[in-house]
């Protein structure tokens, strides 16, 4: 039996004063409930450090070696920088 997963996942995150907002094509549980921690929160924290709060940042989440859960992420730049 094959398990379907959404990876790779691409969307946007925006760090805010009180957390974050995210626009992602999958349920956040795929990114937050992993054996390796909460990748969504790690991405938000890094985006806040690198781009600042209130800046919408493109992000890609990829699967771990098993292909069943998130294993890493990459910040792809601010959405503002795309214009």
Secondary structure, 3 states (H helix, E strand, C coil): CCCCCCCCEEEEEEEECCEEEEECCCCCHHHHCECCECHHHHHHHHHHHHHCCCCEEEEEEEECCCCCCEEEEEEEEECHHHC
